[in-house]
Amino acid sequence: MTQSVVVQVGQCGNQIGCCFWDLALREHAAVNQQGIYDEAISSFFRNVDTRVVGDGGSISKGKICSLKARAVLIDMEEGVVNEILQGPLRDVFDSKQLITDISGSGNNWAVGHKVFGSLYREQILEKLRKSAEHCDCLQCFFIIHSMGGGTGSGLGTFLLKVLEDEFPEVYRFVTSVYPSAEDDVITSPYNSILAMKELNEHADCVLPIDNQSLFDIISKIDLMVNSGKLGTTIKAKSLVTSSAGAVKKRHQKPFDAMNNIVANLLLNLTSSARFEGSLNMDLNEISMNLVPFPQLHYLVSSLTPLYTLADVNIPTRRLDQMFSDAFSKDHQLIRADPKHSLYLACALMVRGNVQVSDLRRNIERLKPSLRFISWNQEGWKTSLCSVPPVGHSHSLLALANNTCVKPTFMELRDRFTRLYKKKAHLHHYLQIEGMEESCFMEAVSSLSRLIEEYNQLDATKSMPVEDLPRLSIAM
């Protein structure tokens, strides 16, 4: 069995990470009622004997003594990490695996990347090595961060380069939360553009998540609940939040429910690594099968049923409807319409009591309405995990390498250009040692090259498959 390490960076990364560990513990508790430390739990948790002085003796078999998340928590403000350490999950995190500062990055990528990067490099490296040493077979690093803030975008992407240098053979999966156009961080376009260059160069797979999409999803769910249709009610034992008064809190703080959607995405993404299944998908297979060109590693994710995430008692969607939902605009975690764009490849990760024949039938049903690139007409990757999400019979996560991500990147570039033309707030960046205007130019050029690659692929959409130019092989 392989293990993975989650690295949560910045406020957003740590809040989503906390949500993920909460849900993962509940899921394992529902399945593993004997309290035995098994291979499924070991993929993301260590079992330690807290009576042992120092690091805590690792227990590979037998009863669960004390579970510790395979996680590194990094934030240049103490607030969120302190909140986690005072909350119900405080015992899950090893205090030796935290890095915090008190000053924060001031919503400035350069402070996170250049200042804190060099200041904390050795400490970060030490924590990462320690996490790796606790793994028998380290498969993957999951980085969770936001693109708009200073620590998430700056230090989060600095960390990617450190991981690439130190662990070149270990895959780097990045969950990046992109700011919406109405973002209250005025410098978020600068931070996002500078972070994009690092993602292009140092990530193996990026799952872009759009804040606006998450907000739209939560708003739709609220609308359904409040309309009273289908007799919808909030479940008594909410999975959105551990605390009481979930409904009230969710309306006051939509970020809790939004973070929960991303946590559920990670829960489904890692289900094959954590549980048995008739058709398990190795995490490395995602990158191997879905990323045909190194830089085109941005995967659009959609999740269904979404209603589970808001803990709403709505009748379970029929299996076939669930597959249709995964390809509709309403279920995408970025504002995109993959159906009307070009697919390079697609992965379907199904959980629950679903047969291989159900998978095949739905792929055959959907294929005519989806446009795949000529040289990968059969570009489907599938996985079946037998353990469903808590309280539900089945779920589906679809990951698409699709040109529909292009508008998100174009909008980002436009927002950057509007700000940069006025040189607004630029001096905050240029006063940091190592930052020059050329850094911005390189970053926007990198993004433009990425957009151009998607343009070239989109240009092949209208060509009949048989007329497309093929490689001539010299004999």
Helices and strands as residue ranges (DSSP letters): E 3-9, H 10-31, H 39-42, E 45-49, E 57-58, E 66-69, E 71-75, H 79-86, G 90-92, G 95-97, E 98-100, H 109-110, I 111-116, H 117-133, E 138-146, H 150-150, I 151-155, H 156-166, E 171-178, H 188-202, E 205-210, H 211-227, G 229-231, H 246-252, H 254-269, H 271-274, H 283-290, E 300-304, G 306-310, H 319-326, G 329-331, G 338-340, E 342-352, H 356-366, G 367-369, E 371-372, G 374-376, E 380-385, E 394-402, G 403-405, H 406-421, H 426-430, H 437-458, G 465-467
